[in-house]
Amino acid sequence: MRTYGPLLALVALLVAPLNAADVQVIANPGLTVGELTAHDLKDIFLGIKTVLDGAAVEPVLRLSGPTHETFLQAYVGKSDSALRNHFKTLVFTGKGKLPKAFATDADVLKYVLSTRGAIGYVSPSADTGSAKKVRVK
């Protein structure tokens, strides 16, 4: 009988999931919330929750890349293609609109800072400037 313990341990290290610390959630400074539950964040990025503390919120996505994949894995629980299909369905049924998506952290930050209610995410090394950092619990 063979044991695969060491091999499985090596594979686990190589494919270890990225964690939520690998992204920074940011918001327009006009939003009053400084902390969100992971469930509320998921609902915002699925277009289910559109209001926080009486103010409209708008999710802002990255187009692709490791930060985008990490965010989806850690908070949304959908692949990029599943998220796109989800929003296409909302748009087709008149129940939502496609969120804004940008190619770079700088573009996400610029939009978040200039758009009331915007909430997005950037890489952990990004300079978030005057954007509000949102803690996810």
N, CA, C and O atoms as CSV, one atom per row, in Angstrom:
chain,resi,resn,atom,element,x,y,z
A,1,MET,N,N,0.842,-1.179,0.000
A,1,MET,CA,C,0.000,0.000,0.000
A,1,MET,C,C,0.886,1.242,0.000
A,1,MET,O,O,1.807,1.356,0.809
A,2,ARG,N,N,0.607,2.155,-0.896
A,2,ARG,CA,C,1.385,3.390,-0.999
A,2,ARG,C,C,0.772,4.473,-0.120
A,2,ARG,O,O,-0.441,4.524,0.086
A,3,THR,N,N,1.636,5.326,0.387
A,3,THR,CA,C,1.138,6.495,1.108
A,3,THR,C,C,1.459,7.721,0.265
A,3,THR,O,O,2.557,7.854,-0.274
A,4,TYR,N,N,0.511,8.584,0.165
A,4,TYR,CA,C,0.659,9.781,-0.653
A,4,TYR,C,C,0.731,11.043,0.204
A,4,TYR,O,O,0.630,12.155,-0.315
A,5,GLY,N,N,0.901,10.874,1.493
A,5,GLY,CA,C,0.924,12.012,2.411
A,5,GLY,C,C,1.855,13.130,1.980
A,5,GLY,O,O,1.407,14.266,1.824
A,6,PRO,N,N,3.176,12.840,1.776
A,6,PRO,CA,C,4.084,13.925,1.392
A,6,PRO,C,C,3.709,14.573,0.057
A,6,PRO,O,O,3.824,15.789,-0.100
A,7,LEU,N,N,3.265,13.767,-0.893
A,7,LEU,CA,C,2.869,14.305,-2.189
A,7,LEU,C,C,1.640,15.199,-2.048
A,7,LEU,O,O,1.582,16.275,-2.644
A,8,LEU,N,N,0.661,14.759,-1.264
A,8,LEU,CA,C,-0.543,15.573,-1.059
A,8,LEU,C,C,-0.221,16.876,-0.342
A,8,LEU,O,O,-0.805,17.915,-0.649
A,9,ALA,N,N,0.705,16.825,0.613
A,9,ALA,CA,C,1.098,18.048,1.315
A,9,ALA,C,C,1.740,19.041,0.350
A,9,ALA,O,O,1.475,20.241,0.422
A,10,LEU,N,N,2.585,18.540,-0.552
A,10,LEU,CA,C,3.226,19.407,-1.535
A,10,LEU,C,C,2.192,20.018,-2.479
A,10,LEU,O,O,2.246,21.211,-2.775
A,11,VAL,N,N,1.270,19.214,-2.940
A,11,VAL,CA,C,0.217,19.712,-3.826
A,11,VAL,C,C,-0.617,20.767,-3.103
A,11,VAL,O,O,-0.971,21.786,-3.697
A,12,ALA,N,N,-0.933,20.539,-1.842
A,12,ALA,CA,C,-1.730,21.509,-1.075
A,12,ALA,C,C,-1.002,22.840,-0.974
A,12,ALA,O,O,-1.629,23.896,-1.068
A,13,LEU,N,N,0.306,22.805,-0.784
A,13,LEU,CA,C,1.075,24.051,-0.720
A,13,LEU,C,C,1.077,24.776,-2.055
A,13,LEU,O,O,0.988,26.003,-2.101
A,14,LEU,N,N,1.176,24.029,-3.129
A,14,LEU,CA,C,1.254,24.637,-4.453
A,14,LEU,C,C,-0.068,25.234,-4.909
A,14,LEU,O,O,-0.082,26.213,-5.655
A,15,VAL,N,N,-1.169,24.659,-4.472
A,15,VAL,CA,C,-2.479,25.160,-4.899
A,15,VAL,C,C,-3.244,25.789,-3.737
A,15,VAL,O,O,-4.472,25.866,-3.773
A,16,ALA,N,N,-2.530,26.235,-2.716
A,16,ALA,CA,C,-3.188,26.860,-1.569
A,16,ALA,C,C,-4.027,28.034,-2.042
A,16,ALA,O,O,-3.563,28.840,-2.848
A,17,PRO,N,N,-5.255,28.143,-1.553
A,17,PRO,CA,C,-6.108,29.228,-2.000
A,17,PRO,C,C,-5.576,30.578,-1.542
A,17,PRO,O,O,-4.979,30.711,-0.474
A,18,LEU,N,N,-5.810,31.554,-2.372
A,18,LEU,CA,C,-5.482,32.915,-1.995
A,18,LEU,C,C,-6.479,33.334,-0.937
A,18,LEU,O,O,-7.595,32.816,-0.905
A,19,ASN,N,N,-6.108,34.249,-0.082
A,19,ASN,CA,C,-7.055,34.646,0.957
A,19,ASN,C,C,-7.439,36.108,0.827
A,19,ASN,O,O,-6.879,36.856,0.026
A,20,ALA,N,N,-8.402,36.485,1.632
A,20,ALA,CA,C,-8.965,37.825,1.554
A,20,ALA,C,C,-7.943,38.914,1.841
A,20,ALA,O,O,-8.138,40.060,1.437
A,21,ALA,N,N,-6.860,38.580,2.527
A,21,ALA,CA,C,-5.822,39.579,2.800
A,21,ALA,C,C,-5.100,39.988,1.522
A,21,ALA,O,O,-4.327,40.946,1.526
A,22,ASP,N,N,-5.343,39.275,0.436
A,22,ASP,CA,C,-4.695,39.582,-0.831
A,22,ASP,C,C,-5.451,40.638,-1.642
A,22,ASP,O,O,-5.140,40.857,-2.812
A,23,VAL,N,N,-6.438,41.290,-1.027
A,23,VAL,CA,C,-7.154,42.399,-1.668
A,23,VAL,C,C,-7.457,43.466,-0.619
A,23,VAL,O,O,-7.535,43.179,0.576
A,24,GLN,N,N,-7.625,44.700,-1.090
A,24,GLN,CA,C,-8.096,45.793,-0.239
A,24,GLN,C,C,-9.457,46.217,-0.764
A,24,GLN,O,O,-9.604,46.520,-1.948
A,25,VAL,N,N,-10.445,46.241,0.107
A,25,VAL,CA,C,-11.762,46.729,-0.270
A,25,VAL,C,C,-11.779,48.220,0.048
A,25,VAL,O,O,-11.448,48.637,1.158
A,26,ILE,N,N,-12.172,49.013,-0.945
A,26,ILE,CA,C,-12.174,50.468,-0.793
A,26,ILE,C,C,-13.546,51.027,-1.162
A,26,ILE,O,O,-14.306,50.416,-1.913
A,27,ALA,N,N,-13.840,52.198,-0.616
A,27,ALA,CA,C,-15.125,52.837,-0.899
A,27,ALA,C,C,-14.934,54.334,-1.047
A,27,ALA,O,O,-13.945,54.903,-0.586
A,28,ASN,N,N,-15.896,54.955,-1.695
A,28,ASN,CA,C,-15.924,56.402,-1.779
A,28,ASN,C,C,-16.011,56.949,-0.355
A,28,ASN,O,O,-16.768,56.419,0.459
A,29,PRO,N,N,-15.257,57.991,-0.043
A,29,PRO,CA,C,-15.260,58.533,1.315
A,29,PRO,C,C,-16.633,58.979,1.820
A,29,PRO,O,O,-16.832,59.116,3.027
A,30,GLY,N,N,-17.571,59.203,0.915
A,30,GLY,CA,C,-18.918,59.603,1.314
A,30,GLY,C,C,-19.737,58.494,1.946
A,30,GLY,O,O,-20.741,58.773,2.601
A,31,LEU,N,N,-19.336,57.243,1.768
A,31,LEU,CA,C,-20.059,56.136,2.405
A,31,LEU,C,C,-19.761,56.148,3.893
A,31,LEU,O,O,-18.615,56.340,4.300
A,32,THR,N,N,-20.787,55.945,4.705
A,32,THR,CA,C,-20.603,56.003,6.150
A,32,THR,C,C,-20.047,54.704,6.727
A,32,THR,O,O,-19.496,54.709,7.829
A,33,VAL,N,N,-20.178,53.610,6.014
A,33,VAL,CA,C,-19.725,52.334,6.564
A,33,VAL,C,C,-18.210,52.196,6.444
A,33,VAL,O,O,-17.613,52.554,5.428
A,34,GLY,N,N,-17.613,51.673,7.494
A,34,GLY,CA,C,-16.184,51.392,7.481
A,34,GLY,C,C,-15.920,49.916,7.619
A,34,GLY,O,O,-14.779,49.458,7.554
A,35,GLU,N,N,-17.020,49.160,7.815
A,35,GLU,CA,C,-16.909,47.716,8.026
A,35,GLU,C,C,-18.146,47.048,7.438
A,35,GLU,O,O,-19.262,47.551,7.573
A,36,LEU,N,N,-17.935,45.919,6.790
A,36,LEU,CA,C,-19.022,45.141,6.209
A,36,LEU,C,C,-18.839,43.676,6.569
A,36,LEU,O,O,-17.718,43.216,6.791
A,37,THR,N,N,-19.931,42.957,6.624
A,37,THR,CA,C,-19.813,41.508,6.745
A,37,THR,C,C,-19.477,40.961,5.362
A,37,THR,O,O,-19.770,41.590,4.345
A,38,ALA,N,N,-18.870,39.800,5.337
A,38,ALA,CA,C,-18.571,39.157,4.051
A,38,ALA,C,C,-19.868,38.913,3.278
A,38,ALA,O,O,-19.882,39.004,2.051
A,39,HIS,N,N,-20.949,38.605,3.983
A,39,HIS,CA,C,-22.241,38.361,3.326
A,39,HIS,C,C,-22.760,39.632,2.653
A,39,HIS,O,O,-23.230,39.588,1.516
A,40,ASP,N,N,-22.674,40.774,3.363
A,40,ASP,CA,C,-23.121,42.039,2.760
A,40,ASP,C,C,-22.272,42.399,1.546
A,40,ASP,O,O,-22.796,42.864,0.533
A,41,LEU,N,N,-20.963,42.185,1.648
A,41,LEU,CA,C,-20.081,42.481,0.510
A,41,LEU,C,C,-20.451,41.618,-0.695
A,41,LEU,O,O,-20.504,42.108,-1.822
A,42,LYS,N,N,-20.703,40.345,-0.454
A,42,LYS,CA,C,-21.116,39.447,-1.531
A,42,LYS,C,C,-22.411,39.953,-2.171
A,42,LYS,O,O,-22.523,40.008,-3.396
A,43,ASP,N,N,-23.378,40.319,-1.343
A,43,ASP,CA,C,-24.657,40.810,-1.869
A,43,ASP,C,C,-24.496,42.093,-2.684
A,43,ASP,O,O,-25.200,42.287,-3.676
A,44,ILE,N,N,-23.585,42.961,-2.278
A,44,ILE,CA,C,-23.329,44.184,-3.047
A,44,ILE,C,C,-22.769,43.820,-4.412
A,44,ILE,O,O,-23.208,44.360,-5.427
A,45,PHE,N,N,-21.802,42.910,-4.445
A,45,PHE,CA,C,-21.146,42.570,-5.705
A,45,PHE,C,C,-21.951,41.601,-6.560
A,45,PHE,O,O,-21.554,41.294,-7.684
A,46,LEU,N,N,-23.077,41.115,-6.043
A,46,LEU,CA,C,-24.000,40.338,-6.868
A,46,LEU,C,C,-25.208,41.185,-7.280
A,46,LEU,O,O,-26.113,40.694,-7.954
A,47,GLY,N,N,-25.216,42.445,-6.876
A,47,GLY,CA,C,-26.319,43.332,-7.241
A,47,GLY,C,C,-27.575,43.096,-6.431
A,47,GLY,O,O,-28.642,43.592,-6.792
A,48,ILE,N,N,-27.472,42.350,-5.345
A,48,ILE,CA,C,-28.631,42.056,-4.493
A,48,ILE,C,C,-28.873,43.209,-3.529
A,48,ILE,O,O,-30.008,43.649,-3.344
A,49,LYS,N,N,-27.814,43.684,-2.928
A,49,LYS,CA,C,-27.899,44.802,-1.978
A,49,LYS,C,C,-27.428,46.055,-2.706
A,49,LYS,O,O,-26.291,46.122,-3.172
A,50,THR,N,N,-28.308,47.043,-2.801
A,50,THR,CA,C,-27.973,48.267,-3.532
A,50,THR,C,C,-27.965,49.500,-2.639
A,50,THR,O,O,-27.669,50.604,-3.098
A,51,VAL,N,N,-28.292,49.309,-1.354
A,51,VAL,CA,C,-28.339,50.416,-0.408
A,51,VAL,C,C,-27.652,49.995,0.891
A,51,VAL,O,O,-27.880,48.895,1.395
A,52,LEU,N,N,-26.805,50.884,1.430
A,52,LEU,CA,C,-26.182,50.685,2.744
A,52,LEU,C,C,-26.429,51.927,3.577
A,52,LEU,O,O,-26.126,53.040,3.148
A,53,ASP,N,N,-26.973,51.741,4.753
A,53,ASP,CA,C,-27.243,52.875,5.646
A,53,ASP,C,C,-27.966,54.012,4.929
A,53,ASP,O,O,-27.657,55.185,5.137
A,54,GLY,N,N,-28.924,53.654,4.086
A,54,GLY,CA,C,-29.731,54.639,3.389
A,54,GLY,C,C,-29.102,55.255,2.159
A,54,GLY,O,O,-29.722,56.094,1.505
A,55,ALA,N,N,-27.878,54.857,1.826
A,55,ALA,CA,C,-27.199,55.414,0.648
A,55,ALA,C,C,-27.022,54.337,-0.420
A,55,ALA,O,O,-26.728,53.182,-0.114
A,56,ALA,N,N,-27.203,54.735,-1.665
A,56,ALA,CA,C,-27.015,53.800,-2.778
A,56,ALA,C,C,-25.549,53.396,-2.872
A,56,ALA,O,O,-24.657,54.219,-2.666
A,57,VAL,N,N,-25.305,52.131,-3.184
A,57,VAL,CA,C,-23.942,51.644,-3.382
A,57,VAL,C,C,-23.811,51.080,-4.784
A,57,VAL,O,O,-24.766,50.551,-5.352
A,58,GLU,N,N,-22.614,51.201,-5.327
A,58,GLU,CA,C,-22.327,50.734,-6.677
A,58,GLU,C,C,-21.051,49.899,-6.665
A,58,GLU,O,O,-19.978,50.419,-6.356
A,59,PRO,N,N,-21.149,48.618,-6.995
A,59,PRO,CA,C,-19.937,47.791,-7.038
A,59,PRO,C,C,-19.066,48.138,-8.238
A,59,PRO,O,O,-19.568,48.435,-9.322
A,60,VAL,N,N,-17.755,48.095,-8.027
A,60,VAL,CA,C,-16.783,48.384,-9.081
A,60,VAL,C,C,-15.817,47.209,-9.142
A,60,VAL,O,O,-15.197,46.855,-8.139
A,61,LEU,N,N,-15.692,46.608,-10.317
A,61,LEU,CA,C,-14.884,45.409,-10.496
A,61,LEU,C,C,-13.571,45.685,-11.215
A,61,LEU,O,O,-13.431,46.687,-11.917
A,62,ARG,N,N,-12.621,44.790,-11.032
A,62,ARG,CA,C,-11.448,44.712,-11.902
A,62,ARG,C,C,-11.865,43.849,-13.089
A,62,ARG,O,O,-12.733,42.987,-12.951
A,63,LEU,N,N,-11.263,44.067,-14.238
A,63,LEU,CA,C,-11.607,43.288,-15.424
A,63,LEU,C,C,-11.098,41.852,-15.338
A,63,LEU,O,O,-11.776,40.918,-15.766
A,64,SER,N,N,-9.907,41.686,-14.786
A,64,SER,CA,C,-9.307,40.352,-14.710
A,64,SER,C,C,-8.075,40.428,-13.822
A,64,SER,O,O,-7.778,41.474,-13.243
A,65,GLY,N,N,-7.365,39.322,-13.719
A,65,GLY,CA,C,-6.107,39.295,-12.991
A,65,GLY,C,C,-6.215,38.664,-11.623
A,65,GLY,O,O,-7.306,38.311,-11.176
A,66,PRO,N,N,-5.082,38.521,-10.956
A,66,PRO,CA,C,-5.046,37.833,-9.671
A,66,PRO,C,C,-5.883,38.506,-8.582
A,66,PRO,O,O,-6.509,37.820,-7.775
A,67,THR,N,N,-5.899,39.830,-8.551
A,67,THR,CA,C,-6.700,40.524,-7.537
A,67,THR,C,C,-8.179,40.240,-7.754
A,67,THR,O,O,-8.919,39.990,-6.802
A,68,HIS,N,N,-8.596,40.279,-8.996
A,68,HIS,CA,C,-9.998,39.996,-9.337
A,68,HIS,C,C,-10.357,38.565,-8.958
A,68,HIS,O,O,-11.389,38.333,-8.328
A,69,GLU,N,N,-9.522,37.609,-9.333
A,69,GLU,CA,C,-9.795,36.199,-9.025
A,69,GLU,C,C,-9.824,35.956,-7.518
A,69,GLU,O,O,-10.669,35.211,-7.024
A,70,THR,N,N,-8.902,36.585,-6.789
A,70,THR,CA,C,-8.866,36.438,-5.333
A,70,THR,C,C,-10.132,36.987,-4.704
A,70,THR,O,O,-10.723,36.355,-3.828
A,71,PHE,N,N,-10.552,38.170,-5.152
A,71,PHE,CA,C,-11.765,38.774,-4.608
A,71,PHE,C,C,-12.976,37.885,-4.860
A,71,PHE,O,O,-13.779,37.645,-3.958
A,72,LEU,N,N,-13.101,37.400,-6.088
A,72,LEU,CA,C,-14.242,36.544,-6.410
A,72,LEU,C,C,-14.234,35.276,-5.564
A,72,LEU,O,O,-15.273,34.858,-5.055
A,73,GLN,N,N,-13.074,34.674,-5.418
A,73,GLN,CA,C,-12.955,33.442,-4.637
A,73,GLN,C,C,-13.254,33.697,-3.159
A,73,GLN,O,O,-13.998,32.940,-2.535
A,74,ALA,N,N,-12.674,34.763,-2.601
A,74,ALA,CA,C,-12.782,35.019,-1.167
A,74,ALA,C,C,-14.154,35.548,-0.753
A,74,ALA,O,O,-14.638,35.215,0.329
A,75,TYR,N,N,-14.788,36.364,-1.591
A,75,TYR,CA,C,-16.008,37.045,-1.167
A,75,TYR,C,C,-17.262,36.730,-1.963
A,75,TYR,O,O,-18.354,36.709,-1.396
A,76,VAL,N,N,-17.141,36.489,-3.244
A,76,VAL,CA,C,-18.331,36.339,-4.078
A,76,VAL,C,C,-18.717,34.876,-4.272
A,76,VAL,O,O,-19.899,34.553,-4.386
A,77,GLY,N,N,-17.730,34.002,-4.311
A,77,GLY,CA,C,-18.026,32.585,-4.471
A,77,GLY,C,C,-18.437,32.206,-5.880
A,77,GLY,O,O,-19.113,31.197,-6.081
A,78,LYS,N,N,-18.036,33.006,-6.857
A,78,LYS,CA,C,-18.331,32.711,-8.264
A,78,LYS,C,C,-17.073,32.914,-9.084
A,78,LYS,O,O,-16.199,33.706,-8.731
A,79,SER,N,N,-16.999,32.187,-10.180
A,79,SER,CA,C,-15.920,32.425,-11.136
A,79,SER,C,C,-16.243,33.698,-11.917
A,79,SER,O,O,-17.362,34.208,-11.852
A,80,ASP,N,N,-15.269,34.196,-12.645
A,80,ASP,CA,C,-15.489,35.378,-13.458
A,80,ASP,C,C,-16.611,35.144,-14.466
A,80,ASP,O,O,-17.486,35.995,-14.629
A,81,SER,N,N,-16.591,34.007,-15.136
A,81,SER,CA,C,-17.636,33.747,-16.145
A,81,SER,C,C,-19.009,33.590,-15.497
A,81,SER,O,O,-20.008,34.032,-16.064
A,82,ALA,N,N,-19.076,32.975,-14.331
A,82,ALA,CA,C,-20.361,32.836,-13.637
A,82,ALA,C,C,-20.886,34.199,-13.194
A,82,ALA,O,O,-22.090,34.448,-13.249
A,83,LEU,N,N,-19.989,35.078,-12.756
A,83,LEU,CA,C,-20.412,36.424,-12.362
A,83,LEU,C,C,-20.920,37.207,-13.568
A,83,LEU,O,O,-21.932,37.903,-13.478
A,84,ARG,N,N,-20.225,37.097,-14.689
A,84,ARG,CA,C,-20.680,37.784,-15.907
A,84,ARG,C,C,-22.063,37.274,-16.329
A,84,ARG,O,O,-22.933,38.064,-16.696
A,85,ASN,N,N,-22.261,35.966,-16.277
A,85,ASN,CA,C,-23.566,35.392,-16.623
A,85,ASN,C,C,-24.653,35.861,-15.657
A,85,ASN,O,O,-25.783,36.133,-16.063
A,86,HIS,N,N,-24.301,35.949,-14.384
A,86,HIS,CA,C,-25.247,36.431,-13.373
A,86,HIS,C,C,-25.727,37.842,-13.735
A,86,HIS,O,O,-26.926,38.119,-13.715
A,87,PHE,N,N,-24.788,38.724,-14.063
A,87,PHE,CA,C,-25.169,40.096,-14.391
A,87,PHE,C,C,-25.886,40.183,-15.736
A,87,PHE,O,O,-26.774,41.019,-15.901
A,88,LYS,N,N,-25.526,39.351,-16.683
A,88,LYS,CA,C,-26.254,39.341,-17.961
A,88,LYS,C,C,-27.717,38.986,-17.722
A,88,LYS,O,O,-28.611,39.562,-18.341
A,89,THR,N,N,-27.954,38.041,-16.826
A,89,THR,CA,C,-29.323,37.662,-16.501
A,89,THR,C,C,-30.062,38.818,-15.848
A,89,THR,O,O,-31.213,39.091,-16.191
A,90,LEU,N,N,-29.414,39.499,-14.912
A,90,LEU,CA,C,-30.057,40.649,-14.272
A,90,LEU,C,C,-30.399,41.729,-15.289
A,90,LEU,O,O,-31.487,42.303,-15.247
A,91,VAL,N,N,-29.480,42.005,-16.193
A,91,VAL,CA,C,-29.716,43.028,-17.215
A,91,VAL,C,C,-30.852,42.589,-18.139
A,91,VAL,O,O,-31.748,43.376,-18.442
A,92,PHE,N,N,-30.814,41.341,-18.583
A,92,PHE,CA,C,-31.826,40.836,-19.515
A,92,PHE,C,C,-33.227,40.888,-18.907
A,92,PHE,O,O,-34.201,41.171,-19.605
A,93,THR,N,N,-33.326,40.612,-17.595
A,93,THR,CA,C,-34.635,40.609,-16.937
A,93,THR,C,C,-35.029,41.982,-16.403
A,93,THR,O,O,-36.106,42.137,-15.827
A,94,GLY,N,N,-34.161,42.983,-16.589
A,94,GLY,CA,C,-34.466,44.326,-16.124
A,94,GLY,C,C,-34.301,44.509,-14.621
A,94,GLY,O,O,-34.809,45.478,-14.056
A,95,LYS,N,N,-33.600,43.591,-13.973
A,95,LYS,CA,C,-33.446,43.650,-12.517
A,95,LYS,C,C,-32.099,44.208,-12.078
A,95,LYS,O,O,-31.810,44.250,-10.882
A,96,GLY,N,N,-31.279,44.633,-13.016
A,96,GLY,CA,C,-29.975,45.167,-12.633
A,96,GLY,C,C,-29.238,45.695,-13.838
A,96,GLY,O,O,-29.737,45.681,-14.963
A,97,LYS,N,N,-28.026,46.165,-13.567
A,97,LYS,CA,C,-27.178,46.669,-14.646
A,97,LYS,C,C,-25.766,46.133,-14.441
A,97,LYS,O,O,-25.387,45.735,-13.340
A,98,LEU,N,N,-25.004,46.134,-15.520
A,98,LEU,CA,C,-23.624,45.672,-15.432
A,98,LEU,C,C,-22.814,46.642,-14.585
A,98,LEU,O,O,-22.916,47.857,-14.758
A,99,PRO,N,N,-22.009,46.111,-13.670
A,99,PRO,CA,C,-21.152,47.013,-12.894
A,99,PRO,C,C,-20.005,47.543,-13.744
A,99,PRO,O,O,-19.621,46.924,-14.736
A,100,LYS,N,N,-19.468,48.676,-13.355
A,100,LYS,CA,C,-18.278,49.213,-14.011
A,100,LYS,C,C,-17.119,48.283,-13.704
A,100,LYS,O,O,-17.037,47.719,-12.613
A,101,ALA,N,N,-16.225,48.123,-14.669
A,101,ALA,CA,C,-15.038,47.277,-14.490
A,101,ALA,C,C,-13.852,47.975,-15.134
A,101,ALA,O,O,-13.972,48.560,-16.210
A,102,PHE,N,N,-12.710,47.910,-14.469
A,102,PHE,CA,C,-11.517,48.614,-14.924
A,102,PHE,C,C,-10.304,47.687,-14.923
A,102,PHE,O,O,-10.251,46.709,-14.177
A,103,ALA,N,N,-9.343,48.011,-15.763
A,103,ALA,CA,C,-8.175,47.153,-15.965
A,103,ALA,C,C,-7.103,47.321,-14.894
A,103,ALA,O,O,-6.319,46.400,-14.667
A,104,THR,N,N,-7.050,48.471,-14.232
A,104,THR,CA,C,-5.962,48.706,-13.285
A,104,THR,C,C,-6.489,49.168,-11.928
A,104,THR,O,O,-7.612,49.658,-11.809
A,105,ASP,N,N,-5.644,48.998,-10.909
A,105,ASP,CA,C,-5.975,49.510,-9.580
A,105,ASP,C,C,-6.200,51.017,-9.637
A,105,ASP,O,O,-7.130,51.533,-9.018
A,106,ALA,N,N,-5.351,51.721,-10.377
A,106,ALA,CA,C,-5.459,53.176,-10.474
A,106,ALA,C,C,-6.801,53.590,-11.053
A,106,ALA,O,O,-7.398,54.564,-10.593
A,107,ASP,N,N,-7.283,52.865,-12.056
A,107,ASP,CA,C,-8.578,53.193,-12.657
A,107,ASP,C,C,-9.734,52.904,-11.697
A,107,ASP,O,O,-10.692,53.674,-11.625
A,108,VAL,N,N,-9.643,51.795,-10.963
A,108,VAL,CA,C,-10.665,51.477,-9.959
A,108,VAL,C,C,-10.673,52.579,-8.910
A,108,VAL,O,O,-11.734,53.095,-8.558
A,109,LEU,N,N,-9.506,52.940,-8.413
A,109,LEU,CA,C,-9.392,53.971,-7.381
A,109,LEU,C,C,-9.963,55.306,-7.870
A,109,LEU,O,O,-10.716,55.962,-7.150
A,110,LYS,N,N,-9.610,55.700,-9.074
A,110,LYS,CA,C,-10.091,56.969,-9.633
A,110,LYS,C,C,-11.624,56.988,-9.688
A,110,LYS,O,O,-12.251,57.979,-9.315
A,111,TYR,N,N,-12.221,55.882,-10.155
A,111,TYR,CA,C,-13.676,55.819,-10.260
A,111,TYR,C,C,-14.318,55.827,-8.875
A,111,TYR,O,O,-15.295,56.541,-8.649
A,112,VAL,N,N,-13.782,55.048,-7.959
A,112,VAL,CA,C,-14.335,54.979,-6.604
A,112,VAL,C,C,-14.292,56.362,-5.945
A,112,VAL,O,O,-15.264,56.788,-5.320
A,113,LEU,N,N,-13.180,57.047,-6.088
A,113,LEU,CA,C,-13.059,58.368,-5.470
A,113,LEU,C,C,-14.004,59.402,-6.078
A,113,LEU,O,O,-14.443,60.323,-5.389
A,114,SER,N,N,-14.315,59.254,-7.349
A,114,SER,CA,C,-15.140,60.258,-8.023
A,114,SER,C,C,-16.629,59.907,-8.100
A,114,SER,O,O,-17.423,60.681,-8.635
A,115,THR,N,N,-17.007,58.739,-7.565
A,115,THR,CA,C,-18.393,58.294,-7.704
A,115,THR,C,C,-19.010,58.018,-6.332
A,115,THR,O,O,-18.589,57.111,-5.615
A,116,ARG,N,N,-19.989,58.799,-5.998
A,116,ARG,CA,C,-20.676,58.628,-4.713
A,116,ARG,C,C,-21.247,57.210,-4.610
A,116,ARG,O,O,-21.923,56.739,-5.524
A,117,GLY,N,N,-20.971,56.544,-3.503
A,117,GLY,CA,C,-21.509,55.209,-3.259
A,117,GLY,C,C,-20.703,54.075,-3.858
A,117,GLY,O,O,-21.047,52.909,-3.668
A,118,ALA,N,N,-19.638,54.394,-4.576
A,118,ALA,CA,C,-18.844,53.335,-5.223
A,118,ALA,C,C,-18.043,52.554,-4.191
A,118,ALA,O,O,-17.505,53.111,-3.233
A,119,ILE,N,N,-17.981,51.252,-4.415
A,119,ILE,CA,C,-17.183,50.362,-3.576
A,119,ILE,C,C,-16.489,49.371,-4.498
A,119,ILE,O,O,-17.124,48.767,-5.363
A,120,GLY,N,N,-15.188,49.208,-4.313
A,120,GLY,CA,C,-14.406,48.338,-5.185
A,120,GLY,C,C,-13.304,47.633,-4.426
A,120,GLY,O,O,-13.317,47.576,-3.197
A,121,TYR,N,N,-12.368,47.106,-5.154
A,121,TYR,CA,C,-11.247,46.401,-4.538
A,121,TYR,C,C,-10.011,46.584,-5.403
A,121,TYR,O,O,-10.084,46.712,-6.625
A,122,VAL,N,N,-8.872,46.591,-4.719
A,122,VAL,CA,C,-7.580,46.756,-5.382
A,122,VAL,C,C,-6.586,45.784,-4.759
A,122,VAL,O,O,-6.870,45.152,-3.741
A,123,SER,N,N,-5.435,45.675,-5.373
A,123,SER,CA,C,-4.404,44.774,-4.860
A,123,SER,C,C,-3.892,45.278,-3.512
A,123,SER,O,O,-4.036,46.461,-3.202
A,124,PRO,N,N,-3.300,44.401,-2.714
A,124,PRO,CA,C,-2.839,44.807,-1.386
A,124,PRO,C,C,-1.726,45.848,-1.417
A,124,PRO,O,O,-1.531,46.564,-0.434
A,125,SER,N,N,-1.003,45.947,-2.507
A,125,SER,CA,C,0.100,46.910,-2.595
A,125,SER,C,C,-0.330,48.262,-3.171
A,125,SER,O,O,0.473,49.193,-3.228
A,126,ALA,N,N,-1.571,48.374,-3.592
A,126,ALA,CA,C,-2.042,49.613,-4.222
A,126,ALA,C,C,-2.120,50.753,-3.210
A,126,ALA,O,O,-2.505,50.557,-2.057
A,127,ASP,N,N,-1.751,51.935,-3.664
A,127,ASP,CA,C,-1.913,53.144,-2.863
A,127,ASP,C,C,-3.381,53.545,-2.987
A,127,ASP,O,O,-3.849,53.858,-4.082
A,128,THR,N,N,-4.099,53.537,-1.882
A,128,THR,CA,C,-5.534,53.807,-1.927
A,128,THR,C,C,-5.871,55.284,-1.746
A,128,THR,O,O,-7.043,55.663,-1.741
A,129,GLY,N,N,-4.855,56.105,-1.599
A,129,GLY,CA,C,-5.091,57.541,-1.510
A,129,GLY,C,C,-6.102,57.888,-0.437
A,129,GLY,O,O,-5.996,57.421,0.697
A,130,SER,N,N,-7.077,58.702,-0.786
A,130,SER,CA,C,-8.080,59.140,0.191
A,130,SER,C,C,-9.335,58.269,0.186
A,130,SER,O,O,-10.339,58.622,0.805
A,131,ALA,N,N,-9.281,57.128,-0.513
A,131,ALA,CA,C,-10.427,56.217,-0.490
A,131,ALA,C,C,-10.578,55.636,0.911
A,131,ALA,O,O,-9.594,55.451,1.628
A,132,LYS,N,N,-11.801,55.355,1.287
A,132,LYS,CA,C,-12.061,54.735,2.580
A,132,LYS,C,C,-11.734,53.248,2.480
A,132,LYS,O,O,-12.219,52.564,1.579
A,133,LYS,N,N,-10.923,52.754,3.391
A,133,LYS,CA,C,-10.642,51.324,3.441
A,133,LYS,C,C,-11.762,50.669,4.243
A,133,LYS,O,O,-12.096,51.112,5.342
A,134,VAL,N,N,-12.331,49.621,3.682
A,134,VAL,CA,C,-13.445,48.939,4.317
A,134,VAL,C,C,-12.948,47.613,4.884
A,134,VAL,O,O,-12.371,46.789,4.175
A,135,ARG,N,N,-13.184,47.432,6.172
A,135,ARG,CA,C,-12.810,46.171,6.807
A,135,ARG,C,C,-13.946,45.174,6.609
A,135,ARG,O,O,-15.117,45.505,6.793
A,136,VAL,N,N,-13.587,43.961,6.235
A,136,VAL,CA,C,-14.581,42.915,6.018
A,136,VAL,C,C,-14.467,41.919,7.157
A,136,VAL,O,O,-13.398,41.367,7.419
A,137,LYS,N,N,-15.594,41.701,7.831
A,137,LYS,CA,C,-15.588,40.763,8.964
A,137,LYS,C,C,-16.346,39.514,8.654
A,137,LYS,O,O,-16.439,38.623,9.497
